[in-house]
Amino acid sequence: MKPGITTLLLMVTFLFAPPGLADKGPAIKDYPAVQVADNVHVIHGPLGTPSPENQGFMNNPAFVITDDGIVVIDPGASVQAGEMLLRVIKKSSDKPVIAVFNTHIHGDHWLGNQAIRAGYPDVPIYGHPNMIALIEAGEGQAWVERMERLTDGKTAGTIVTRPDKAVDHGDSFSHGGLTFKVHHYGKAHTTSDLMIEIPERSIVFLGDNVLNDRIPRIDDGDIQGNIEACTHIMETGSHVYVPGHGPTGDAAVPETFRRYLDILYVTVKQYYDEGLSDFEMKDQVAEQLAAYTAWSGFDEQLGRHISLAYLQIEEADF
């Protein structure tokens, strides 16, 4: 039997579909958005690292409803995450997306740009110059491949859609009657970190400079620089702080995370000065950080954090 017209059309569509479309991963279920300030909403992703179970979605995408439209911060780890965010936004507002901010290079925060750009082709996407340079050097594609591998293909169909507007410390943007003030304090979680303050709402989006209830990967960062970034952002006196992962809260969120980094660095420095190697001091450091043992990722990251602190202390000695 010869194939019918419908079958032929389906075959042609499959053969000539854009790369990634034919094997696109499944949709992510809609997560609830929580209003954390007036017309400011956050979808708090599950804690943990990218996996088939969470489909790579584990950051905190946020959206701000302004008089002119929606401003998005960190639309997530895949085209599926970005599409989910757009569906959730529609439940709160019919206004268009008018701007996007990406807080840093790690793809679990910005690969959702693809979905935003597809829906709003002219939307400006803001990111730090170092982020743009790293993406152009191949880091963006590396994140696409990493997310697909870690999720067993659940993020398939995602393509790199980088920021097209470079912004840096002190830059300020007015969108729909609200001010979006950019903070960058050098190398902290990465070399490309932005924190976004909205003074009229007394809120700051911290990116991964601060996590809550989760221990981060900080291989690309500087512990002392991250401590300084936490200190500087608390000087805004904001009432609400949105971490890159974990629950939103008040100033206790950055303060608690800063304390983790400070205890880590000071304790490693103490035993470094006593002549212990990084692996010899792990039990002592863990004891000093006992308040954080229930945080997601503590056991997996502690050894790496001690080694990183050790290397940075050693480097400072020369």
C-alpha positions as CSV (number, residue, x, y, z in Angstrom):
1,M,0.0,0.0,0.0
2,K,1.3,3.4,-0.9
3,P,1.6,6.0,1.9
4,G,-1.2,8.5,2.1
5,I,-0.7,12.3,1.8
6,T,-0.9,12.8,5.5
7,T,1.8,10.2,6.1
8,L,4.1,11.7,3.4
9,L,3.7,15.2,5.0
10,L,4.6,13.8,8.4
11,M,7.7,12.2,6.9
12,V,8.8,15.4,5.2
13,T,8.2,17.4,8.3
14,F,10.4,15.0,10.3
15,L,13.2,14.9,7.8
16,F,13.4,18.6,7.4
17,A,12.6,19.7,10.9
18,P,15.1,22.2,12.5
19,P,18.0,20.5,14.4
20,G,16.8,19.4,17.8
21,L,13.1,19.7,17.0
22,A,12.5,16.1,16.0
23,D,14.0,14.7,19.2
24,K,12.9,17.5,21.5
25,G,12.6,16.5,25.2
26,P,9.3,16.4,27.0
27,A,7.6,19.4,28.5
28,I,8.3,20.3,32.1
29,K,5.2,20.4,34.4
30,D,4.1,23.8,35.5
31,Y,5.5,24.8,38.9
32,P,3.7,27.4,41.1
33,A,4.9,31.0,41.1
34,V,5.1,32.6,44.5
35,Q,4.6,36.4,44.9
36,V,7.6,37.6,47.0
37,A,6.9,41.3,46.6
38,D,4.4,43.5,44.9
39,N,4.0,42.1,41.3
40,V,7.3,40.2,41.7
41,H,7.0,36.4,41.4
42,V,9.5,33.5,41.8
43,I,9.2,29.9,40.7
44,H,11.3,28.1,43.3
45,G,12.8,25.1,41.5
46,P,13.5,21.8,43.4
47,L,16.8,21.6,45.2
48,G,19.5,19.4,43.9
49,T,21.5,19.1,40.7
50,P,20.3,18.4,37.1
51,S,18.8,14.9,36.7
52,P,16.3,13.0,34.6
53,E,13.8,13.4,37.5
54,N,13.9,17.2,37.6
55,Q,14.5,17.5,33.8
56,G,17.3,19.9,34.5
57,F,14.9,22.4,36.2
58,M,16.3,23.5,39.6
59,N,16.9,27.2,39.6
60,N,14.6,30.1,40.6
61,P,13.2,31.8,37.5
62,A,11.5,35.1,38.4
63,F,9.3,37.6,36.6
64,V,8.3,41.1,37.4
65,I,5.1,42.6,36.2
66,T,5.6,46.3,35.3
67,D,3.3,48.9,33.8
68,D,4.8,48.2,30.3
69,G,5.3,44.4,30.4
70,I,7.2,41.5,32.0
71,V,10.8,41.5,33.0
72,V,12.3,38.0,33.4
73,I,15.3,37.0,35.5
74,D,17.0,33.7,34.8
75,P,14.5,31.7,32.7
76,G,16.0,28.3,33.5
77,A,18.1,25.4,32.1
78,S,16.4,24.5,28.8
79,V,14.0,25.5,26.2
80,Q,11.4,23.4,28.1
81,A,12.1,25.4,31.3
82,G,11.6,28.7,29.4
83,E,8.4,27.4,27.9
84,M,7.1,26.4,31.3
85,L,8.0,29.9,32.6
86,L,6.0,31.5,29.8
87,R,3.0,29.4,30.6
88,V,3.2,30.3,34.3
89,I,3.6,34.0,33.5
90,K,0.4,33.8,31.4
91,K,-1.5,32.7,34.5
92,S,-0.7,36.1,36.1
93,S,-0.5,38.5,33.2
94,D,-1.2,38.9,29.5
95,K,1.5,41.5,29.1
96,P,4.4,40.8,26.8
97,V,8.0,40.0,28.0
98,I,10.0,43.2,27.5
99,A,13.4,42.4,29.0
100,V,15.4,39.4,30.3
101,F,18.4,39.4,32.8
102,N,20.8,36.5,33.0
103,T,22.8,36.4,36.2
104,H,25.8,34.4,35.2
105,I,27.4,31.8,32.8
106,H,26.1,28.6,34.3
107,G,23.5,27.2,31.9
108,D,20.9,26.1,34.4
109,H,20.0,29.8,34.7
110,W,19.9,31.0,31.1
111,L,19.4,28.3,28.5
112,G,15.7,29.1,28.7
113,N,16.4,32.3,26.8
114,Q,15.6,30.3,23.7
115,A,11.9,30.0,24.5
116,I,11.7,33.7,25.5
117,R,13.4,34.7,22.2
118,A,11.0,32.5,20.2
119,G,8.0,34.1,21.7
120,Y,9.4,37.7,21.7
121,P,12.0,38.0,18.9
122,D,13.0,41.6,19.8
123,V,13.3,41.3,23.5
124,P,16.7,42.5,24.9
125,I,18.6,39.9,27.0
126,Y,21.1,41.4,29.4
127,G,24.2,39.7,30.6
128,H,27.7,40.5,31.8
129,P,30.4,40.9,29.1
130,N,32.4,38.0,30.6
131,M,29.3,35.8,30.2
132,I,28.9,36.8,26.6
133,A,32.6,36.2,25.9
134,L,32.5,32.7,27.6
135,I,29.5,31.7,25.5
136,E,31.1,32.8,22.3
137,A,34.2,30.8,23.3
138,G,32.1,27.6,23.5
139,E,30.9,27.5,27.1
140,G,27.3,27.9,26.1
141,Q,27.4,24.8,23.9
142,A,29.2,22.9,26.6
143,W,26.3,23.7,28.9
144,V,23.7,22.5,26.4
145,E,25.6,19.2,26.1
146,R,26.1,18.9,29.8
147,M,22.4,19.5,30.6
148,E,21.3,16.9,28.0
149,R,23.8,14.3,29.4
150,L,22.8,14.9,33.0
151,T,19.1,14.6,32.2
152,D,19.3,11.6,29.9
153,G,18.1,13.8,27.0
154,K,15.2,15.5,28.7
155,T,16.5,18.9,27.7
156,A,17.0,17.9,24.0
157,G,16.1,20.6,21.5
158,T,17.8,23.4,23.5
159,I,20.1,25.7,21.5
160,V,22.4,28.4,22.7
161,T,20.6,31.8,22.8
162,R,23.0,34.2,24.5
163,P,22.5,37.7,25.9
164,D,22.7,40.4,23.3
165,K,23.1,43.4,25.6
166,A,26.2,43.7,27.8
167,V,25.8,45.3,31.2
168,D,28.1,45.9,34.1
169,H,28.2,47.2,37.7
170,G,26.2,50.4,38.1
171,D,24.1,50.1,35.0
172,S,20.5,50.9,35.6
173,F,17.4,50.4,33.5
174,S,13.9,51.7,33.8
175,H,11.1,49.3,32.7
176,G,7.5,50.1,33.3
177,G,8.1,52.4,36.2
178,L,10.6,50.2,38.0
179,T,14.4,50.5,38.2
180,F,16.6,47.5,37.6
181,K,20.0,48.2,39.0
182,V,22.9,46.0,38.1
183,H,25.5,44.9,40.7
184,H,28.8,43.2,39.8
185,Y,31.6,42.9,42.3
186,G,34.3,41.0,40.4
187,K,35.0,37.3,40.6
188,A,32.6,35.7,43.1
189,H,30.6,32.6,42.2
190,T,32.0,33.1,38.7
191,T,33.6,36.0,36.8
192,S,30.3,37.0,35.2
193,D,27.9,37.4,38.2
194,L,25.1,40.0,38.1
195,M,22.8,40.8,41.0
196,I,19.7,42.7,40.1
197,E,18.2,45.2,42.6
198,I,14.7,46.8,42.3
199,P,14.8,49.6,44.8
200,E,11.1,50.4,44.5
201,R,10.3,46.8,45.7
202,S,13.3,46.6,48.1
203,I,14.3,43.3,46.5
204,V,17.5,41.8,45.1
205,F,17.9,38.8,42.8
206,L,21.2,37.3,43.9
207,G,22.0,34.7,41.2
208,D,24.3,32.0,42.5
209,N,26.3,34.4,44.6
210,V,23.9,33.2,47.3
211,L,22.1,29.9,47.7
212,N,19.7,28.9,50.4
213,D,19.4,25.3,51.7
214,R,21.8,24.1,49.0
215,I,25.6,24.0,48.8
216,P,26.8,25.3,45.4
217,R,29.5,24.3,43.0
218,I,32.1,27.1,43.2
219,D,34.9,25.7,41.0
220,D,34.6,28.8,38.7
221,G,34.6,31.3,41.6
222,D,36.6,32.9,44.4
223,I,35.6,32.3,48.0
224,Q,36.8,35.7,49.3
225,G,35.3,37.5,46.3
226,N,32.0,35.7,47.0
227,I,32.1,36.8,50.6
228,E,32.7,40.4,49.6
229,A,29.8,40.2,47.1
230,C,27.5,39.1,49.8
231,T,28.7,41.9,52.1
232,H,28.2,44.6,49.4
233,I,24.7,43.4,48.4
234,M,23.5,43.5,52.0
235,E,24.5,47.1,52.1
236,T,21.5,47.9,49.9
237,G,19.3,47.3,52.9
238,S,16.8,45.4,50.8
239,H,14.0,43.6,52.5
240,V,13.7,40.6,50.2
241,Y,16.5,38.5,48.7
242,V,16.0,35.9,46.0
243,P,18.8,33.3,45.9
244,G,19.7,31.4,42.7
245,H,18.5,28.2,44.3
246,G,16.4,27.6,47.4
247,P,13.8,29.6,49.3
248,T,13.5,33.4,49.1
249,G,13.8,35.3,52.4
250,D,15.1,38.4,54.2
251,A,18.7,39.5,54.8
252,A,19.3,36.2,56.7
253,V,19.5,34.5,53.3
254,P,22.8,36.2,52.2
255,E,24.1,36.4,55.7
256,T,23.7,32.7,56.3
257,F,25.4,31.9,53.0
258,R,28.2,34.3,53.7
259,R,28.7,32.7,57.1
260,Y,29.2,29.3,55.4
261,L,31.9,30.7,53.1
262,D,33.6,32.6,55.9
263,I,33.7,29.5,58.3
264,L,35.0,27.4,55.4
265,Y,37.8,29.8,54.5
266,V,38.8,30.7,58.1
267,T,38.9,27.0,59.2
268,V,40.8,25.8,56.2
269,K,43.3,28.7,56.8
270,Q,43.7,27.6,60.4
271,Y,44.6,24.1,59.6
272,Y,46.7,25.1,56.5
273,D,48.8,27.2,58.9
274,E,49.2,24.2,61.1
275,G,50.6,22.2,58.2
276,L,47.7,19.9,57.5
277,S,46.8,18.9,53.9
278,D,43.4,19.5,52.5
279,F,42.2,15.9,52.9
280,E,43.7,15.7,56.5
281,M,41.5,18.6,57.7
282,K,38.1,17.5,56.3
283,D,36.6,16.2,59.5
284,Q,37.6,19.3,61.4
285,V,36.1,21.6,58.8
286,A,32.9,19.5,58.6
287,E,32.6,19.9,62.4
288,Q,32.8,23.7,62.1
289,L,30.1,23.6,59.4
290,A,27.8,21.3,61.2
291,A,24.9,23.9,60.9
292,Y,24.9,23.2,57.1
293,T,25.0,19.4,57.0
294,A,21.3,19.2,56.0
295,W,21.8,21.5,53.0
296,S,21.5,19.8,49.7
297,G,24.9,18.9,48.2
298,F,26.8,19.3,51.5
299,D,28.5,15.8,51.4
300,E,29.2,16.0,47.6
301,Q,30.7,19.5,47.7
302,L,32.6,19.8,51.0
303,G,35.8,18.1,49.9
304,R,35.9,20.1,46.7
305,H,35.3,23.3,48.7
306,I,38.1,22.5,51.1
307,S,40.5,21.9,48.2
308,L,39.4,25.1,46.5
309,A,39.9,27.1,49.7
310,Y,43.3,25.4,50.3
311,L,44.4,26.3,46.8
312,Q,43.3,29.9,47.1
313,I,45.0,30.3,50.5
314,E,48.1,28.8,49.1
315,E,48.1,31.1,46.1
316,A,47.6,34.1,48.4
317,D,50.8,33.0,50.3
318,F,52.9,33.5,47.2
